[in-house]
């Protein structure tokens, strides 16, 4: 679980949230777990501070650079997207036992959501809408699942469950976390509390965000 990352001597690879979107997702998972979805903000920040101070010595600029660093032998643990972990496991399936990759899905973690939309400047809006609709068909969802991305269509979720080992008991979302972290921000947002990513960025990752400050001080607060 997440506590294993704080064991003495464990070195963790995860990119810099100042330059990487994937790094934000990576850190939101343990933050949400330890803060009970933002209700105990200090507990979440204490975990992140200890992780960064004592266990993160390599801070790549992007998720891809982090994966490459881990493949080259840096660190003991890589925090990454599940599809990246599946890709690494498959790529090293024929390697020697010591070079194979084992990935673990925490029982409590965070839901990474990848949006898709048709832009209003599209010169082929009908084709674009058709493509977006196709992404949510059973056929397309199975293709996503085969590449390591969890499907969202219930029938395909059930039929591809064997591709995703492990059990998830709690899956926090950006909307849930934003609703908590955005409380009391109405004064700076035209009378309405921030929600979703704006709330999370404001509280944790903005120029004055708590996790930004942790990175700037290398966890020494």
N, C-alpha and C positions, 0 to 999 in steps of 0.2 A: 504494500500500500504506500501511500504518500509518506508515512513516517519512515519508511525504509531509506528514503533519499537523504534523511538527516543522520543516518548512522555514521559513526566516525570513519573517516577515510574514503567515503563514497564521493566520487567526482561526477558531476552532472554537466551535460552539454545541453544548452538551450540558447537560442539567439537573443539578441538585444531587442527589447520591446520598443526602443526608440527608432529602430530602423526596420523592424519586421512585424508584420501583422500576425504571423503564426506564433511569434513569441508572446503576444498578448493572450491568445487562446491558451497557450501552454501554461501561463502563470495564473490565468483565471480559474483553471481547474482546481489546483490546491488551495488557492485563495478562497474560492467558494466553499470548498469542503471544510476548511479550517474555520471559516467565519460563519458557517451555517447560512450560506447564501447572502452574506453581507450583514447579517444581524449582529455579529460580533466582529466588527471591522478590525479591532486591534489584534485579535487572535489570528486572523488571516494575514495581517501585515507582519506579525511576529514570525510566522512560518516563512514567509517570503524573504524576510530579512536574514534569517538564519540560513536559508537555502543559498542565497546569493553570497553572503559573507563567508560561509564555511565550505561550500560544496560546488560552487560554479566558478571555475578558473578559466574556462574557455567561453568567450561570448561572441560567436559569429554574427555577421550582419543579417543573415537570412536563414530561413528554415532549410533551404537547400545546402547552404554552406555548413550548417550545423550537422546535417546528415553526412556530408562528405567528411567533416572532421571526425565524426564518430567512426565512419568506415575506415579511416586512416589510423584508428587506434587511440584517439584521444577520448578520455573520460571512461567511466564505467557504465553510465546510463545516459540515454538520449531521450529527452521529452519531445514528443512530436505527434503529428497527426496519425491516426490509426492506419490510414492508407499508406503512409510512408513506412510505418513499421511492417506492414504486410509486404510491401515491396522489398524491403531489406531482407526479411525472412526468406522470401522466395529466391532472391538473388544469391543468397548464401546457403541455399538448401543442400548443395553438393560440396560445401566446404568442409574442412576438418571440424571436428567437434568443438575445438576451442575458438574457431572463427565463425561458427554459426550464431545467428541472432535469435534471441528469445524475446518476444514482446508480451507485455502484461497490460491488460485493461483494468484499471482500478475499479473497484466496486462502486465508488462514488467519483464522478468526473463531470465534464462539461460538454454540452452539446455544441459542436461547431456547425454553424449554418452557412451554406454557400448560396447566396441569392442569385437569381437569374431574372432578367427583364428585357423587354424590347425597348430600345431607345427611341425617343420621338424623332430622331433625325435619320432613322433607317430609310434607305431607298427601296428596301424590299420588306415592308412591314408584314405582309401576309406570310411570306416565307419564314420570317423571323418568329412570328407567332406560332406557326406550324411546328417549328423546331422546338420552341419552348414547350408546347403541348406534347410533343413526342417524348421529351425527357421524362414525362410522368406516366408513360405507358409501361405496361409490364415488361415489354421487350427491352426498353431502354434502362429500366430500373435493374433488370438482371445484369445488363452489361456493366452498369456502375458497380453492382455488388461484386462481380467477378474481378474488378480492378481494385477492390478494397474499400469502396465507398458504401456506407450503409444506405440501403434503399429507404424511401419514406412511404411508399405505397404498401398498405397493410398486407395484401396478398403476397407480395414479393418479399416483404420482411419475413413472413413465416416460411416461405419456400427456400430462402437463402440463409436461414439462421445458422446452419452448420458452418458457413464460411466465416463466422465471427464468434470465436470461442470466448469463454468467460461470461460472467454475469454482471450486469450493471443494475445496482439497486437504486441509485439516485443519479439523475442526470439534470444538473442545473442548466438554466438557459440565460441568455443575455437579457431577455425581457424581465425575468425574475430578479436577476441581480441589479439591473438598472432601476427597477421600481423601488428597491431598498436604498441604493446609493444616491438616487436622485431626490430623496426626500429633503425638503428644506432649501431647494435650489431655485425656487420660484422667483426670488428677488433678482437673480441674475439672468432670468429667462422669460422676461415679459409676463410675469405673474403665474407661470405654469412650471411645475417641477420638471426637471429633465428626466428622460426615460431612456431605456435601451442603451445603445452605444454612446450617445452623447453624455449620459449620466456616468457611465463606467469610465469613459475617457477623462471626463472632468475630475472624477474622484481619484483615479488610479494612474492614468497614463499621460495626462496633459503636462504642460510645463511645470505646474505646481502639484501634479498628482503624487499620491503617496508612494506608488511603486517606482515612479521616476526618481523620486528623492532617494529611495533605497538604492537604486542603481548608481546614482550620482555619488553616493557615499559608500558604495560597495557594502551595504548592509549595516554600516556602523552608524546607528542613529543615537 
